Amino acid sequence: MEPLRLDDPPWAGSHVLLGRLDADSERAVPVRRFVARSADGDRDLLVSLPRPDADPARWAVEAEGARRRPLPGFLPVTEVGGTAELPWCATPYVPALPLPAALRAHGGPLPEPFVRFLGAALARALATAHARGVTHAGLSPAAVLLTTDGPRASCFGAVRAAGPDGERRDGLPGLDPGCLAPEQAAGGRPRPPGDVYALGAVLAYAATGHTVPERDEIPVPLRSPVTACLSRDPATRPQAHQVLALLEPHARPEPAAGPRPQGVHPATVLDGADGPGPLPALVVAALARQAARVLAAELPAPAPGHPAPGSPRPTALD
């Protein structure tokens, strides 16, 4: 959790913003994300606001779409609010690290068994969404959150929110150019093949630290599915369920009597559809530090018109 900046609002509706989820150094984050606390002090939340250079109306449409269409593997949106100029959305807080922060905590690219597990989890989420006619249109390293409840795809609709169909989107702030499929960069309507391209870029990033690595940088077990996802021709990319089939048989290491993979905490896992997957130990430590900082966060003085955090809710008189 990072300190609030001077230009950050202190509140989102009645929720007190405690700190930023993303570091200032992260430029390709489609939204401003905060850890927040409800005005009654009972709940912690993850709150998202549009970037100052975003169109708030398009952003609000995507936030409401995420609330109306909850999907497995996507970060759920449980509240939307705000004004036409500054909309916001929120979800219950669980300790969460954006994928770039997880790589920083780990000290570099993540272990191949975990990248495979992560890829299977994201491919499963996308396959479910695509089967229901939904395109995520926003997958990138910053949009992937490693949480204590498992990997989650956030920033739903970021490509649609960044620019309308028919207008070029390459170079737009908040979009990671390495994750933007060529047809979407040119202004094409976001479709499932674009999600698959973004999935390949995310896995390349998790395994190498770059969304556009040299082919030889990608670990050999991941090279074939990642390069297939990153095909510039959308017609030749695999579908999400096919990527899942390539990754899932080896998404988690088989139990063995020998030593555990280096950097994997022996008692900490992320839940998947078919069982647990390994969570690197240094990522576990970073999640624990974040949770401790949230618990210890000092709340600012209430703004005019807002109740003090922890104060009783007003009740109607008979």
C-alpha positions as CSV (number, residue, x, y, z in Angstrom):
1,M,0.0,0.0,0.0
2,E,1.4,3.4,-1.1
3,P,0.6,6.8,0.6
4,L,-2.1,9.0,-0.9
5,R,-1.0,11.7,-3.3
6,L,-1.9,15.4,-2.8
7,D,-4.2,15.2,-5.8
8,D,-6.1,12.1,-4.5
9,P,-9.5,12.5,-3.1
10,P,-9.8,11.6,0.6
11,W,-13.2,9.9,0.2
12,A,-15.2,7.9,-2.3
13,G,-18.7,8.3,-1.3
14,S,-18.7,7.5,2.4
15,H,-15.6,5.4,2.2
16,V,-12.3,6.8,3.6
17,L,-9.3,6.2,1.3
18,L,-6.4,4.9,3.2
19,G,-3.7,4.5,0.6
20,R,-3.0,3.6,-3.0
21,L,-2.7,0.0,-4.2
22,D,-0.3,0.9,-7.1
23,A,3.1,2.6,-6.9
24,D,3.6,5.9,-8.6
25,S,6.1,4.2,-10.9
26,E,3.4,2.2,-12.5
27,R,2.3,4.1,-15.6
28,A,0.2,1.5,-17.4
29,V,-2.6,1.2,-14.8
30,P,-6.0,1.9,-16.3
31,V,-7.5,3.1,-13.0
32,R,-6.6,4.7,-9.7
33,R,-6.9,2.0,-7.0
34,F,-7.1,2.5,-3.3
35,V,-7.5,0.6,-0.1
36,A,-10.5,2.2,1.7
37,R,-12.5,1.8,4.9
38,S,-16.3,2.3,5.2
39,A,-17.5,5.3,7.2
40,D,-18.8,3.0,10.0
41,G,-15.3,1.4,10.3
42,D,-16.7,-2.1,9.8
43,R,-15.4,-2.9,6.3
44,D,-12.3,-2.5,4.3
45,L,-12.6,-2.2,0.5
46,L,-10.7,-1.9,-2.7
47,V,-11.9,1.3,-4.4
48,S,-11.3,2.2,-8.1
49,L,-11.6,5.6,-9.7
50,P,-10.9,6.6,-13.3
51,R,-7.6,8.2,-14.1
52,P,-7.7,12.0,-14.4
53,D,-7.1,11.8,-18.2
54,A,-9.9,9.2,-18.7
55,D,-13.5,9.8,-19.9
56,P,-15.5,9.3,-16.7
57,A,-18.7,8.5,-18.6
58,R,-17.1,5.6,-20.5
59,W,-15.4,4.4,-17.4
60,A,-18.7,4.5,-15.4
61,V,-20.4,2.3,-18.1
62,E,-17.7,-0.3,-17.7
63,A,-17.8,-0.2,-13.9
64,E,-21.6,-0.8,-14.0
65,G,-21.1,-3.6,-16.5
66,A,-18.7,-5.3,-14.1
67,R,-21.2,-5.0,-11.3
68,R,-24.0,-6.4,-13.4
69,R,-22.0,-9.3,-14.8
70,P,-20.0,-11.0,-12.0
71,L,-17.9,-13.8,-13.4
72,P,-15.6,-16.4,-11.8
73,G,-12.0,-15.3,-11.7
74,F,-12.9,-11.6,-12.2
75,L,-12.6,-9.2,-9.4
76,P,-16.3,-8.6,-8.3
77,V,-17.7,-5.1,-8.2
78,T,-20.2,-4.8,-5.4
79,E,-20.7,-1.1,-5.3
80,V,-20.8,1.8,-7.8
81,G,-21.3,5.4,-7.0
82,G,-20.0,8.9,-7.3
83,T,-20.8,11.8,-9.7
84,A,-20.7,12.1,-13.5
85,E,-17.3,13.8,-13.1
86,L,-15.9,11.3,-10.6
87,P,-17.5,7.9,-10.5
88,W,-16.1,5.1,-8.4
89,C,-16.6,1.4,-7.8
90,A,-15.7,-0.9,-4.9
91,T,-15.2,-4.5,-3.9
92,P,-14.6,-6.1,-0.4
93,Y,-10.9,-5.9,0.5
94,V,-8.7,-8.9,0.6
95,P,-4.9,-8.5,0.6
96,A,-3.9,-8.1,-3.1
97,L,-0.8,-7.4,-5.1
98,P,-0.9,-6.3,-8.7
99,L,1.4,-8.6,-10.8
100,P,4.1,-5.9,-11.2
101,A,4.3,-5.5,-7.4
102,A,4.5,-9.3,-7.0
103,L,7.5,-9.5,-9.3
104,R,9.1,-6.7,-7.3
105,A,8.4,-8.5,-4.1
106,H,9.8,-11.7,-5.5
107,G,12.9,-10.0,-6.9
108,G,12.3,-10.9,-10.5
109,P,10.2,-13.3,-12.7
110,L,8.0,-15.7,-10.9
111,P,8.7,-19.5,-10.8
112,E,7.5,-21.4,-13.9
113,P,5.1,-23.7,-11.9
114,F,3.4,-20.6,-10.5
115,V,3.2,-18.9,-13.9
116,R,1.6,-22.0,-15.3
117,F,-0.9,-22.1,-12.5
118,L,-1.6,-18.4,-13.0
119,G,-2.1,-18.8,-16.7
120,A,-4.5,-21.7,-16.2
121,A,-6.5,-19.6,-13.7
122,L,-6.8,-16.6,-16.0
123,A,-7.5,-18.8,-19.1
124,R,-10.3,-20.5,-17.1
125,A,-11.8,-17.1,-16.2
126,L,-11.6,-15.9,-19.8
127,A,-13.0,-19.1,-21.2
128,T,-16.0,-18.8,-18.9
129,A,-16.5,-15.1,-19.8
130,H,-16.2,-15.8,-23.5
131,A,-18.7,-18.7,-23.3
132,R,-21.2,-16.1,-21.8
133,G,-20.5,-13.6,-24.5
134,V,-18.3,-11.3,-22.4
135,T,-14.9,-9.9,-23.4
136,H,-12.8,-8.7,-20.6
137,A,-11.0,-6.0,-22.7
138,G,-8.5,-4.9,-20.1
139,L,-6.2,-7.7,-19.2
140,S,-2.6,-6.6,-18.4
141,P,0.0,-7.2,-15.7
142,A,-1.4,-4.3,-13.7
143,A,-4.9,-5.7,-14.1
144,V,-4.0,-9.1,-12.6
145,L,-4.2,-9.2,-8.8
146,L,-2.7,-11.9,-6.7
147,T,-4.9,-12.2,-3.7
148,T,-5.3,-14.5,-0.8
149,D,-8.4,-15.8,-2.5
150,G,-6.6,-16.6,-5.8
151,P,-5.7,-14.7,-9.0
152,R,-8.3,-12.2,-10.1
153,A,-8.6,-10.3,-13.4
154,S,-9.5,-6.6,-12.6
155,C,-9.8,-3.4,-14.7
156,F,-12.8,-4.8,-16.7
157,G,-13.4,-2.9,-19.9
158,A,-10.3,-0.8,-19.7
159,V,-9.8,-0.9,-23.5
160,R,-13.4,0.1,-24.2
161,A,-13.2,2.8,-21.6
162,A,-9.9,4.2,-23.0
163,G,-11.2,4.9,-26.5
164,P,-14.2,4.3,-28.6
165,D,-14.3,1.8,-31.5
166,G,-12.9,3.2,-34.7
167,E,-10.3,5.4,-33.0
168,R,-6.7,4.2,-32.6
169,R,-5.9,3.3,-29.0
170,D,-2.2,2.8,-29.3
171,G,-0.4,5.4,-27.1
172,L,-3.4,6.1,-24.9
173,P,-2.6,6.6,-21.2
174,G,-3.4,3.7,-18.9
175,L,-3.1,1.0,-21.6
176,D,-0.1,-1.3,-21.7
177,P,1.0,-1.3,-25.3
178,G,2.5,-4.8,-24.9
179,C,-0.9,-6.2,-24.0
180,L,-3.0,-4.4,-26.6
181,A,-3.8,-6.7,-29.6
182,P,-3.0,-5.1,-32.9
183,E,-6.6,-5.1,-34.0
184,Q,-7.6,-3.3,-30.8
185,A,-4.8,-0.8,-31.0
186,A,-6.1,0.1,-34.5
187,G,-9.5,0.8,-33.1
188,G,-11.2,-2.5,-33.6
189,R,-14.0,-3.7,-31.3
190,P,-12.6,-5.7,-28.3
191,R,-13.3,-9.4,-28.9
192,P,-12.2,-12.7,-27.3
193,P,-9.0,-13.1,-29.5
194,G,-7.8,-9.8,-28.0
195,D,-8.2,-11.2,-24.5
196,V,-6.1,-14.2,-25.5
197,Y,-3.4,-11.9,-26.9
198,A,-3.3,-10.0,-23.6
199,L,-3.2,-13.3,-21.7
200,G,0.0,-14.3,-23.6
201,A,1.5,-10.9,-22.8
202,V,0.7,-11.3,-19.1
203,L,2.3,-14.7,-18.9
204,A,5.3,-13.5,-20.8
205,Y,5.6,-10.7,-18.2
206,A,5.2,-13.1,-15.2
207,A,7.9,-15.4,-16.6
208,T,10.4,-12.8,-17.9
209,G,9.5,-9.4,-16.5
210,H,8.6,-8.1,-20.0
211,T,5.3,-8.2,-22.0
212,V,7.3,-8.4,-25.3
213,P,10.3,-10.6,-24.5
214,E,12.5,-12.3,-27.0
215,R,11.2,-15.8,-27.7
216,D,14.3,-17.4,-26.1
217,E,13.7,-15.6,-22.9
218,I,10.4,-17.4,-22.3
219,P,10.9,-20.7,-20.3
220,V,10.7,-23.6,-22.7
221,P,7.6,-25.2,-21.1
222,L,5.7,-21.9,-21.6
223,R,7.1,-20.9,-25.0
224,S,4.6,-22.6,-27.2
225,P,1.3,-21.4,-25.6
226,V,2.7,-17.9,-25.0
227,T,3.9,-17.4,-28.5
228,A,0.6,-18.8,-29.9
229,C,-1.4,-16.3,-27.9
230,L,0.8,-13.5,-29.1
231,S,0.2,-14.2,-32.8
232,R,-0.5,-10.9,-34.6
233,D,-3.2,-12.6,-36.6
234,P,-6.3,-13.0,-34.4
235,A,-7.5,-15.9,-36.5
236,T,-4.5,-18.0,-35.6
237,R,-4.6,-17.5,-31.9
238,P,-5.9,-20.3,-29.7
239,Q,-9.2,-19.8,-27.9
240,A,-9.1,-19.4,-24.1
241,H,-10.3,-22.9,-23.4
242,Q,-7.5,-24.3,-25.6
243,V,-4.9,-22.3,-23.7
244,L,-6.4,-23.8,-20.5
245,A,-6.0,-27.3,-21.9
246,L,-2.3,-26.6,-22.7
247,L,-1.6,-25.2,-19.2
248,E,-3.9,-27.1,-16.9
249,P,-2.3,-30.6,-16.9
250,H,0.9,-29.1,-15.4
251,A,-0.5,-26.0,-13.7
252,R,0.7,-27.3,-10.3
253,P,3.7,-29.5,-9.5
254,E,2.9,-33.0,-8.5
255,P,3.5,-33.8,-4.8
256,A,6.9,-35.3,-4.3
257,A,9.1,-36.4,-1.5
258,G,12.0,-34.3,-2.7
259,P,12.7,-30.6,-1.9
260,R,10.0,-28.1,-2.7
261,P,10.6,-25.6,-5.6
262,Q,12.8,-22.8,-4.5
263,G,10.9,-19.7,-3.3
264,V,7.6,-21.4,-2.7
265,H,6.2,-21.1,0.8
266,P,5.4,-24.6,2.1
267,A,2.2,-23.7,3.8
268,T,0.7,-21.0,1.5
269,V,-1.3,-21.7,-1.6
270,L,-3.7,-20.0,-4.0
271,D,-6.9,-21.9,-4.6
272,G,-7.7,-23.2,-8.1
273,A,-10.6,-25.1,-9.6
274,D,-8.9,-28.4,-9.1
275,G,-6.8,-27.7,-6.0
276,P,-4.1,-25.5,-4.6
277,G,-1.3,-23.8,-6.5
278,P,2.0,-22.5,-5.1
279,L,2.4,-18.9,-4.0
280,P,6.0,-17.7,-3.8
281,A,7.1,-17.0,-0.2
282,L,8.2,-13.4,-0.8
283,V,4.8,-12.6,-2.3
284,V,3.2,-14.1,0.8
285,A,5.3,-11.8,2.9
286,A,4.3,-8.8,0.9
287,L,0.6,-9.7,1.2
288,A,1.1,-10.0,5.0
289,R,2.8,-6.6,5.2
290,Q,0.0,-5.0,3.3
291,A,-2.7,-6.6,5.5
292,A,-0.8,-5.4,8.6
293,R,-0.6,-1.8,7.2
294,V,-4.3,-1.8,6.4
295,L,-5.1,-2.9,10.0
296,A,-2.8,-0.3,11.5
297,A,-3.9,2.5,9.1
298,E,-4.7,5.8,10.9
299,L,-7.9,7.4,9.7
300,P,-7.9,11.1,8.7
301,A,-10.3,13.5,10.3
302,P,-13.8,13.4,8.8
303,A,-14.6,15.8,6.1
304,P,-17.6,18.1,6.5
305,G,-20.8,16.1,5.8
306,H,-19.1,12.8,6.4
307,P,-19.5,10.7,9.7
308,A,-16.4,9.9,11.6
309,P,-15.2,6.4,10.9
310,G,-16.5,4.0,13.6
311,S,-19.3,6.3,14.6
312,P,-22.8,4.8,14.9
313,R,-25.0,5.1,11.8
314,P,-27.9,7.5,12.0
315,T,-31.3,5.9,12.5
316,A,-34.7,7.1,11.6
317,L,-37.0,8.2,14.4
318,D,-40.6,7.0,14.5
